[in-house]
């Protein structure tokens, strides 16, 4: 599953590729719980086992993408 996190005061986003077996509903619940309290940190582990922590007070938005190999390539109209 692809996850994109926008961070306040940063022109770049954090792009993560999580394991395909990640439960989307459980992830949304985790995100909701973290965003409810500015003192918490959202910790996610990518496919390679790297852990990324983002303070909830700095999260501008979170985009949960697709699961699997549904990426497109090339030019679109």
C-alpha positions as CSV (number, residue, x, y, z in Angstrom):
1,X,0.0,0.0,0.0
2,X,1.3,3.4,-0.9
3,X,1.1,6.2,1.8
4,X,1.9,9.8,1.2
5,X,2.2,12.2,4.2
6,X,2.3,15.9,3.8
7,X,4.4,17.7,6.5
8,X,3.7,21.3,7.5
9,X,6.4,23.8,6.5
10,X,8.0,21.3,4.2
11,X,7.8,21.5,0.4
12,X,8.3,17.7,0.1
13,X,6.1,14.8,1.0
14,X,7.0,11.5,2.7
15,X,6.2,8.6,0.3
16,X,6.1,5.2,1.8
17,X,5.5,1.8,0.3
18,X,4.0,-0.5,3.0
19,X,3.6,-4.2,2.7
20,X,0.7,-5.5,0.6
21,X,-0.9,-7.3,3.6
22,X,-1.4,-4.1,5.7
23,X,-5.0,-3.8,6.9
24,X,-6.3,-0.5,5.4
25,X,-9.0,-0.1,8.1
26,X,-6.5,-0.7,10.9
27,X,-4.2,1.8,9.4
28,X,-6.9,4.4,9.2
29,X,-7.9,3.8,12.8
30,X,-4.2,4.2,13.8
31,X,-4.0,7.5,11.9
32,X,-7.2,8.8,13.4
33,X,-6.0,8.0,17.0
34,X,-2.6,9.7,16.4
35,X,-4.2,12.8,14.8
36,X,-6.5,13.2,17.8
37,X,-3.6,14.1,20.0
38,X,-0.8,16.5,19.0
39,X,1.7,14.9,21.4
40,X,1.7,11.5,19.6
41,X,3.9,10.2,16.8
42,X,2.7,8.2,13.8
43,X,5.1,5.3,13.3
44,X,4.9,3.3,10.0
45,X,7.2,0.5,8.8
46,X,7.9,0.3,5.1
47,X,8.4,-2.9,2.9
48,X,12.2,-2.9,3.7
49,X,11.6,-2.7,7.5
50,X,12.6,0.9,7.9
51,X,10.5,2.7,10.5
52,X,9.4,6.3,9.9
53,X,8.0,8.5,12.7
54,X,6.1,11.7,12.1
55,X,4.9,13.9,14.9
56,X,1.1,14.3,14.6
57,X,1.4,18.1,15.1
58,X,3.4,18.3,11.9
59,X,1.1,16.2,9.7
60,X,-0.7,18.3,7.1
61,X,-2.5,15.4,5.3
62,X,-2.2,11.7,4.7
63,X,-3.1,10.0,1.5
64,X,-3.7,6.2,1.5
65,X,-3.1,4.8,-1.9
66,X,-3.7,1.5,-3.6
67,X,-2.6,-2.0,-2.7
68,X,-0.5,-4.1,-5.1
69,X,1.1,-3.3,-8.4
70,X,-1.6,-1.0,-9.9
71,X,0.9,1.8,-10.7
72,X,0.6,3.4,-14.1
73,X,3.5,4.6,-16.2
74,X,4.0,6.6,-19.3
75,X,2.0,9.6,-20.5
76,X,-1.6,10.2,-19.7
77,X,-4.1,12.6,-21.2
